[in-house]
Amino acid sequence: MDLNETTLERMLSRQREDLTRELKEYLDAGLLESRQHTTGLIEESRQHAAGLIEESRQHAAGLIEESRQHTAGLIEETRHYMGILTEGLRSDIQAVAEGVSLLREDVEAMKGDIEVLKTDMEIVKTELAIIRNDLKQKVGRDEFALLEARVAMLERSSRGRN
């Protein structure tokens, strides 16, 4: 089968388009998966923080109600007990504050990770452009086979003349 230059160019163009499309789909899928994972982590962190806050609120409400019931006959004892409860609440609130602080750090770290992913994606795009350019400049297998056939034919014809 004799392939002309136009046919080879069309074949290479189709192969380039296919490779470009496949790479874009692969990269888009990876980026989407990363975004979904990051969004899931953020939402999970928010829900966890909301749960801790609600648990602390419920815990505090229960302690306050218990102290109200004992107040009637045990004012001095209740004051002492309230001091203990206050320390417990401070500890709980501090724990929640530390949790929120850790969540903020996690979100900041995720922002950094996203920036790294953006940078990596730019590098991948740059390298892909280089690869595309290199592919445009190289001879394909079909072209190489055609050139080998032509050289063989020329060698045979030059031997026949000698």
N, C-alpha and C positions, 0 to 999 in steps of 0.2 A: 504494500500500500504506500503510495507516495503522498507525503504530507507537505503541504506548502507552508510558507511562512505565516500567512493569514490564519490558516487552520491552527497552527501551533500557537499563535498569539491568542486566538479565541480560547483554545484549551487552557493555556496558562491564565488567562483572564478569569475564566470560570473557576479554575482551581483557587486562584487568589481570592475571588469573591466568596467561595465556599469556606476557605480557611478563615477569612476575615469574619464572616457571619458566625461560624462555629466558635471562634475565640470570643467574639462579642457576647454571644449567648452564654458561654461559660463564665466570663467575667461578670456579666450582669447577674447571673444566678448566684455567684459567690458573694457579690456585693449585697444582693437582696437577702441572702441567708445571714450575712453579718449584721445587716440592719435589723432584721427580725430578731436575731439573738440579742442584740443590744437593747432593743425595745422591750423584749421580754424580761431581761435582767433589770432594767429600770422599773418596769411595772411591778416586778416581784419585790424589789426593794421598797417601793412605795407602799405596797400592800403590807409588807412586813412591818414597816414603820407605823402605819395606821393601826395594825393589830396590836403593836406594843403600846401605843398611846391609849387605845381603847381598853386594853387590859389594865393599864395603870389607872385609868379613870374608874373602871369598875372596882378595882382593888381599893382605891381611895374612897369611893362612895360607900363601900361595905365597911371600911374602917370607921368612917365618920358616923355612919348609922349605929354601929356598935358602941361608939363612945357616947352618943346621945342617950342611949338606953341606960347606960351606967351612970350618967351625970346626976340624976335625981338624988340618989343617996350617997354618992361617992365623989363629991366635988374635988377634994384634995387628991384622992387616988386617980381621978380622971385627969386632973391637970398633969400629974406625973406621967400618966399613960399617954396623954396627948403629946407630951414632949418626945416620948419614944416613937409615937406614930409619925410625928413631924420629921424626925430623923429618918425613919423608914421611907417616908414620902420623898424627902430630899434625895435619898439614895436612889429611889426609883426614878425620880425626875432626872437626876444626874446620869443614871444609866440610859434613860431615853435620850437625853442630850448627847451623850457619847455615841449612842446608836445613830442619831441623826448626823452627828459629825462624821462618823465612819461612812455613812451613806453618801454624804457630800464628797468625801474623799474618793469613794468608789466612782461616783458620777464624774468627778474631775479626772480620775484615772481613765475612765471610759472615753471621756472627751479626748484625752491624749492618745488613746488607742485609735480613736476614729481619725485623728490627725495623721497618725502613723499610716493608717490604712489609705488615707487620701494620698499621702506622699508615695506610698508603695504603688498605688494605682497609677499615679503620674509616671513613675519609673517604668512600670509595665507598659504603659502606653508609648513611652519614648522608645523602649526597647523593641516593641512591636513595630513601630515605624521603621526602625533600623532593619529589623528582620524583613519587613516588606520590601524595603529598598534593596537589600541584599538579594532577595528572591527575584526581584525584577531584573537584576544584573546577571544572574547565573543562567547557564544553559540547562534546559530541562532534559530529562532522559530521552524523550522522543527526539528532540533536536540533536542530542549527542549521537543517537543511533543513526539518524539521517546523515550526519556529518561523517560518521565512520564508514557508512555505505558509500558515500561520495568519494572519500579518500581511497577506499579499496578499489573503486571503479577507476579512479585516476591512476593508481599504481599499476593496475592491470593494463590500462591503455598505454602507459609509458613503457612497460615491459614489452608490449607488442610492437612498439615502434623501434626498439633497440634491436 
